[in-house]
């Protein structure tokens, strides 16, 4: 049985970026099939858990894809406010992945 491990320690790449003015996308890439499958099989990352993690609704999670050929998970959520608008704290969306860092995979 595997020890609980942080997602950031299992992923090769964990990033976020703008996916248009109103969207942020998160890419999680893995080095190997075993790590990818461990995360997928854990069911820790779901549309609902992402909504909770980013303090939004499941409807705001517009894309949640597990992509076995790429050993990747792609998630896209609606931004609270358009990129670059007053009050936006991250115009490029590049720092929005931070909540994923602390996710623990059993």
N, CA and C atoms as an extended XYZ file, in Angstrom:
318
Properties=species:S:1:pos:R:3:atomname:S:1:resname:S:1:resid:I:1 pbc="F F F"
N         0.839       -1.186        0.000 N   UNK     1
C         0.000        0.000        0.000 CA  UNK     1
C         0.881        1.245        0.000 C   UNK     1
N         0.551        2.198       -0.840 N   UNK     2
C         1.336        3.424       -0.968 CA  UNK     2
C         1.085        4.360        0.202 C   UNK     2
N         2.096        5.127        0.514 N   UNK     3
C         1.954        6.175        1.529 CA  UNK     3
C         1.225        7.365        0.896 C   UNK     3
N         0.419        8.082        1.657 N   UNK     4
C        -0.183        9.305        1.124 CA  UNK     4
C         0.916       10.245        0.623 C   UNK     4
N         0.684       10.821       -0.538 N   UNK     5
C         1.683       11.666       -1.193 CA  UNK     5
C         0.993       12.888       -1.770 C   UNK     5
N         1.647       14.024       -1.652 N   UNK     6
C         1.083       15.242       -2.231 CA  UNK     6
C         1.085       15.149       -3.760 C   UNK     6
N         0.039       15.682       -4.355 N   UNK     7
C        -0.081       15.708       -5.807 CA  UNK     7
C         1.152       16.338       -6.446 C   UNK     7
N         1.640       17.420       -5.863 N   UNK     8
C         2.794       18.118       -6.420 CA  UNK     8
C         4.032       17.220       -6.464 C   UNK     8
N         4.110       16.226       -5.574 N   UNK     9
C         5.242       15.310       -5.567 CA  UNK     9
C         5.067       14.156       -6.551 C   UNK     9
N         3.853       13.926       -7.008 N   UNK    10
C         3.594       12.888       -7.998 CA  UNK    10
C         3.640       13.423       -9.424 C   UNK    10
N         3.297       14.681       -9.591 N   UNK    11
C         3.205       15.277      -10.924 CA  UNK    11
C         4.568       15.746      -11.423 C   UNK    11
N         4.755       15.603      -12.724 N   UNK    12
C         5.945       16.156      -13.379 CA  UNK    12
C         5.762       17.661      -13.546 C   UNK    12
N         4.557       18.045      -13.956 N   UNK    13
C         4.225       19.453      -14.174 CA  UNK    13
C         2.856       19.731      -13.584 C   UNK    13
N         2.761       20.829      -12.873 N   UNK    14
C         1.508       21.290      -12.284 CA  UNK    14
C         1.462       22.785      -12.545 C   UNK    14
N         0.568       23.205      -13.451 N   UNK    15
C         0.567       24.621      -13.835 CA  UNK    15
C        -0.843       25.121      -14.102 C   UNK    15
N        -0.955       26.439      -14.115 N   UNK    16
C        -2.208       27.088      -14.488 CA  UNK    16
C        -1.884       28.221      -15.443 C   UNK    16
N        -2.882       28.565      -16.253 N   UNK    17
C        -2.713       29.676      -17.197 CA  UNK    17
C        -4.084       30.100      -17.713 C   UNK    17
N        -4.134       31.279      -18.284 N   UNK    18
C        -5.373       31.755      -18.875 CA  UNK    18
C        -5.785       30.839      -20.017 C   UNK    18
N        -7.078       30.678      -20.153 N   UNK    19
C        -7.647       29.936      -21.277 CA  UNK    19
C        -8.723       30.824      -21.894 C   UNK    19
N        -8.367       32.070      -22.088 N   UNK    20
C        -9.312       33.084      -22.521 CA  UNK    20
C        -9.501       34.072      -21.384 C   UNK    20
N       -10.238       35.106      -21.646 N   UNK    21
C       -10.417       36.184      -20.671 CA  UNK    21
C       -11.131       35.713      -19.409 C   UNK    21
N       -12.056       34.770      -19.553 N   UNK    22
C       -12.898       34.360      -18.436 CA  UNK    22
C       -12.587       32.975      -17.864 C   UNK    22
N       -11.518       32.333      -18.339 N   UNK    23
C       -11.224       30.963      -17.933 CA  UNK    23
C        -9.780       30.796      -17.492 C   UNK    23
N        -9.573       29.847      -16.589 N   UNK    24
C        -8.223       29.430      -16.190 CA  UNK    24
C        -8.168       27.927      -16.377 C   UNK    24
N        -7.076       27.459      -16.965 N   UNK    25
C        -6.901       26.028      -17.152 CA  UNK    25
C        -5.746       25.528      -16.295 C   UNK    25
N        -5.897       24.315      -15.822 N   UNK    26
C        -4.878       23.664      -14.996 CA  UNK    26
C        -4.428       22.416      -15.737 C   UNK    26
N        -3.124       22.250      -15.851 N   UNK    27
C        -2.551       21.078      -16.490 CA  UNK    27
C        -1.731       20.323      -15.458 C   UNK    27
N        -2.005       19.022      -15.353 N   UNK    28
C        -1.251       18.158      -14.453 CA  UNK    28
C        -0.695       17.029      -15.308 C   UNK    28
N         0.621       16.996      -15.475 N   UNK    29
C         1.283       15.976      -16.279 CA  UNK    29
C         2.089       15.052      -15.367 C   UNK    29
N         2.149       13.794      -15.752 N   UNK    30
C         2.876       12.791      -14.979 CA  UNK    30
C         3.969       12.159      -15.837 C   UNK    30
N         5.057       11.743      -15.172 N   UNK    31
C         6.167       11.083      -15.861 CA  UNK    31
C         5.815        9.683      -16.331 C   UNK    31
N         4.966        9.011      -15.564 N   UNK    32
C         4.698        7.619      -15.909 CA  UNK    32
C         3.239        7.252      -15.678 C   UNK    32
N         2.851        6.153      -16.289 N   UNK    33
C         1.473        5.665      -16.224 CA  UNK    33
C         1.047        5.357      -14.791 C   UNK    33
N         1.956        4.809      -13.987 N   UNK    34
C         1.606        4.409      -12.619 CA  UNK    34
C         1.189        5.610      -11.775 C   UNK    34
N         1.922        6.693      -11.867 N   UNK    35
C         1.569        7.896      -11.084 CA  UNK    35
C         0.242        8.483      -11.569 C   UNK    35
N         0.100        8.567      -12.888 N   UNK    36
C        -1.144        9.072      -13.464 CA  UNK    36
C        -2.319        8.220      -12.971 C   UNK    36
N        -2.187        6.905      -13.087 N   UNK    37
C        -3.281        6.012      -12.723 CA  UNK    37
C        -3.571        6.058      -11.236 C   UNK    37
N        -2.549        6.230      -10.430 N   UNK    38
C        -2.751        6.342       -8.976 CA  UNK    38
C        -3.653        7.530       -8.655 C   UNK    38
N        -3.379        8.659       -9.281 N   UNK    39
C        -4.179        9.859       -9.029 CA  UNK    39
C        -5.600        9.668       -9.549 C   UNK    39
N        -5.737        9.151      -10.759 N   UNK    40
C        -7.070        8.925      -11.331 CA  UNK    40
C        -7.860        7.947      -10.468 C   UNK    40
N        -7.248        6.827      -10.107 N   UNK    41
C        -7.941        5.800       -9.326 CA  UNK    41
C        -8.327        6.270       -7.925 C   UNK    41
N        -7.588        7.235       -7.395 N   UNK    42
C        -7.887        7.738       -6.044 CA  UNK    42
C        -9.220        8.480       -5.990 C   UNK    42
N        -9.654        9.024       -7.118 N   UNK    43
C       -10.890        9.824       -7.196 CA  UNK    43
C       -10.849       11.045       -6.269 C   UNK    43
N        -9.642       11.466       -5.915 N   UNK    44
C        -9.497       12.680       -5.100 CA  UNK    44
C        -9.818       13.907       -5.944 C   UNK    44
N        -9.408       13.876       -7.204 N   UNK    45
C        -9.705       14.985       -8.115 CA  UNK    45
C       -10.961       14.651       -8.912 C   UNK    45
N       -11.997       15.431       -8.669 N   UNK    46
C       -13.259       15.313       -9.387 CA  UNK    46
C       -13.746       16.723       -9.684 C   UNK    46
N       -14.736       16.823      -10.495 N   UNK    47
C       -15.337       18.134      -10.775 CA  UNK    47
C       -15.781       18.787       -9.462 C   UNK    47
N       -16.371       17.999       -8.574 N   UNK    48
C       -16.870       18.531       -7.301 CA  UNK    48
C       -15.729       18.936       -6.365 C   UNK    48
N       -14.687       18.112       -6.282 N   UNK    49
C       -13.577       18.454       -5.388 CA  UNK    49
C       -12.812       19.675       -5.895 C   UNK    49
N       -12.718       19.816       -7.204 N   UNK    50
C       -12.069       21.005       -7.776 CA  UNK    50
C       -12.898       22.247       -7.449 C   UNK    50
N       -14.204       22.144       -7.596 N   UNK    51
C       -15.086       23.280       -7.267 CA  UNK    51
C       -14.894       23.689       -5.806 C   UNK    51
N       -14.841       22.713       -4.926 N   UNK    52
C       -14.653       23.016       -3.508 CA  UNK    52
C       -13.277       23.637       -3.263 C   UNK    52
N       -12.261       23.068       -3.863 N   UNK    53
C       -10.898       23.544       -3.677 CA  UNK    53
C       -10.733       24.998       -4.127 C   UNK    53
N       -11.402       25.350       -5.220 N   UNK    54
C       -11.273       26.698       -5.768 CA  UNK    54
C       -12.460       27.593       -5.410 C   UNK    54
N       -13.249       27.138       -4.440 N   UNK    55
C       -14.362       27.918       -3.887 CA  UNK    55
C       -15.303       28.442       -4.973 C   UNK    55
N       -15.746       27.502       -5.791 N   UNK    56
C       -16.689       27.836       -6.848 CA  UNK    56
C       -17.729       26.725       -6.916 C   UNK    56
N       -18.538       26.718       -7.933 N   UNK    57
C       -19.570       25.695       -8.091 CA  UNK    57
C       -19.116       24.640       -9.096 C   UNK    57
N       -19.660       23.443       -9.013 N   UNK    58
C       -19.312       22.433      -10.016 CA  UNK    58
C       -19.628       22.889      -11.443 C   UNK    58
N       -20.635       23.729      -11.595 N   UNK    59
C       -20.979       24.251      -12.927 CA  UNK    59
C       -19.882       25.160      -13.484 C   UNK    59
N       -19.100       25.757      -12.598 N   UNK    60
C       -18.000       26.631      -13.040 CA  UNK    60
C       -16.780       25.838      -13.497 C   UNK    60
N       -16.781       24.537      -13.224 N   UNK    61
C       -15.707       23.662      -13.715 CA  UNK    61
C       -16.158       23.207      -15.099 C   UNK    61
N       -15.690       23.913      -16.126 N   UNK    62
C       -16.203       23.677      -17.476 CA  UNK    62
C       -15.538       22.499      -18.174 C   UNK    62
N       -14.341       22.132      -17.744 N   UNK    63
C       -13.647       20.979      -18.316 CA  UNK    63
C       -12.967       20.194      -17.206 C   UNK    63
N       -13.157       18.890      -17.221 N   UNK    64
C       -12.417       17.995      -16.342 CA  UNK    64
C       -12.121       16.751      -17.166 C   UNK    64
N       -10.879       16.656      -17.638 N   UNK    65
C       -10.501       15.563      -18.537 CA  UNK    65
C        -9.329       14.778      -17.980 C   UNK    65
N        -9.487       13.469      -17.960 N   UNK    66
C        -8.376       12.571      -17.668 CA  UNK    66
C        -7.916       12.042      -19.017 C   UNK    66
N        -6.663       12.271      -19.369 N   UNK    67
C        -6.148       11.974      -20.701 CA  UNK    67
C        -5.049       10.917      -20.641 C   UNK    67
N        -5.415        9.633      -20.609 N   UNK    68
C        -4.416        8.566      -20.486 CA  UNK    68
C        -3.295        8.597      -21.525 C   UNK    68
N        -3.574        8.866      -22.812 N   UNK    69
C        -2.465        8.866      -23.775 CA  UNK    69
C        -1.384        9.905      -23.442 C   UNK    69
N        -1.797       10.984      -22.795 N   UNK    70
C        -0.850       12.050      -22.429 CA  UNK    70
C        -0.361       11.921      -20.987 C   UNK    70
N        -0.953       10.997      -20.228 N   UNK    71
C        -0.676       10.880      -18.790 CA  UNK    71
C        -0.888       12.247      -18.143 C   UNK    71
N        -2.071       12.804      -18.385 N   UNK    72
C        -2.359       14.168      -17.946 CA  UNK    72
C        -3.811       14.319      -17.518 C   UNK    72
N        -4.031       15.324      -16.688 N   UNK    73
C        -5.366       15.751      -16.294 CA  UNK    73
C        -5.467       17.225      -16.643 C   UNK    73
N        -6.544       17.598      -17.322 N   UNK    74
C        -6.760       18.995      -17.711 CA  UNK    74
C        -8.079       19.452      -17.110 C   UNK    74
N        -8.025       20.584      -16.438 N   UNK    75
C        -9.188       21.138      -15.759 CA  UNK    75
C        -9.298       22.605      -16.158 C   UNK    75
N       -10.491       23.050      -16.485 N   UNK    76
C       -10.709       24.461      -16.792 CA  UNK    76
C       -11.873       24.965      -15.957 C   UNK    76
N       -11.654       26.117      -15.310 N   UNK    77
C       -12.707       26.730      -14.498 CA  UNK    77
C       -12.942       28.170      -14.946 C   UNK    77
N       -14.129       28.643      -14.650 N   UNK    78
C       -14.445       30.058      -14.922 CA  UNK    78
C       -13.748       30.936      -13.883 C   UNK    78
N       -13.224       32.038      -14.331 N   UNK    79
C       -12.607       33.011      -13.428 CA  UNK    79
C       -13.700       33.775      -12.686 C   UNK    79
N       -13.376       34.250      -11.481 N   UNK    80
C       -14.317       35.091      -10.726 CA  UNK    80
C       -14.566       36.410      -11.433 C   UNK    80
N       -13.534       36.915      -12.089 N   UNK    81
C       -13.637       38.173      -12.839 CA  UNK    81
C       -12.726       38.063      -14.053 C   UNK    81
N       -13.010       38.802      -15.098 N   UNK    82
C       -12.187       38.720      -16.308 CA  UNK    82
C       -10.724       39.090      -16.046 C   UNK    82
N        -9.852       38.440      -16.765 N   UNK    83
C        -8.423       38.719      -16.658 CA  UNK    83
C        -8.139       40.196      -16.928 C   UNK    83
N        -7.395       40.815      -16.032 N   UNK    84
C        -7.010       42.214      -16.199 CA  UNK    84
C        -8.042       43.227      -15.740 C   UNK    84
N        -9.177       42.758      -15.261 N   UNK    85
C       -10.197       43.695      -14.802 CA  UNK    85
C        -9.842       44.185      -13.399 C   UNK    85
N       -10.455       45.277      -12.955 N   UNK    86
C       -10.171       45.764      -11.603 CA  UNK    86
C       -10.381       44.666      -10.562 C   UNK    86
N        -9.412       44.520       -9.676 N   UNK    87
C        -9.488       43.520       -8.626 CA  UNK    87
C        -8.869       42.182       -8.999 C   UNK    87
N        -8.514       41.990      -10.271 N   UNK    88
C        -7.866       40.742      -10.689 CA  UNK    88
C        -6.457       40.731      -10.119 C   UNK    88
N        -6.116       39.655       -9.421 N   UNK    89
C        -4.807       39.589       -8.760 CA  UNK    89
C        -3.767       38.795       -9.542 C   UNK    89
N        -4.161       38.174      -10.656 N   UNK    90
C        -3.239       37.337      -11.426 CA  UNK    90
C        -3.659       37.372      -12.891 C   UNK    90
N        -3.228       38.393      -13.588 N   UNK    91
C        -3.679       38.628      -14.959 CA  UNK    91
C        -3.423       37.445      -15.894 C   UNK    91
N        -2.337       36.700      -15.670 N   UNK    92
C        -1.998       35.580      -16.544 CA  UNK    92
C        -2.543       34.248      -16.038 C   UNK    92
N        -3.081       34.228      -14.822 N   UNK    93
C        -3.601       32.994      -14.254 CA  UNK    93
C        -2.518       32.003      -13.873 C   UNK    93
N        -1.274       32.439      -13.859 N   UNK    94
C        -0.129       31.543      -13.675 CA  UNK    94
C         0.089       31.097      -12.231 C   UNK    94
N        -0.561       31.743      -11.283 N   UNK    95
C        -0.355       31.384       -9.875 CA  UNK    95
C        -1.585       30.725       -9.261 C   UNK    95
N        -2.549       30.401      -10.080 N   UNK    96
C        -3.815       29.891       -9.556 CA  UNK    96
C        -3.783       28.403       -9.200 C   UNK    96
N        -2.736       27.709       -9.569 N   UNK    97
C        -2.633       26.278       -9.262 CA  UNK    97
C        -2.306       26.006       -7.795 C   UNK    97
N        -1.960       27.017       -7.032 N   UNK    98
C        -1.492       26.841       -5.644 CA  UNK    98
C        -2.369       25.917       -4.794 C   UNK    98
N        -3.709       25.994       -4.851 N   UNK    99
C        -4.504       25.073       -4.028 CA  UNK    99
C        -4.263       23.589       -4.353 C   UNK    99
N        -3.845       23.292       -5.570 N   UNK   100
C        -3.577       21.902       -5.933 CA  UNK   100
C        -2.331       21.348       -5.270 C   UNK   100
N        -1.410       22.219       -4.885 N   UNK   101
C        -0.148       21.784       -4.279 CA  UNK   101
C        -0.376       20.959       -3.022 C   UNK   101
N        -1.338       21.337       -2.228 N   UNK   102
C        -1.584       20.650       -0.954 CA  UNK   102
C        -2.480       19.425       -1.040 C   UNK   102
N        -2.996       19.099       -2.226 N   UNK   103
C        -3.868       17.940       -2.370 CA  UNK   103
C        -3.067       16.672       -2.083 C   UNK   103
N        -3.624       15.808       -1.240 N   UNK   104
C        -2.949       14.556       -0.857 CA  UNK   104
C        -3.648       13.392       -1.549 C   UNK   104
N        -2.842       12.547       -2.154 N   UNK   105
C        -3.338       11.354       -2.837 CA  UNK   105
C        -3.030       10.135       -1.951 C   UNK   105
N        -4.059        9.371       -1.593 N   UNK   106
C        -3.805        8.199       -0.729 CA  UNK   106
C        -2.943        7.142       -1.433 C   UNK   106
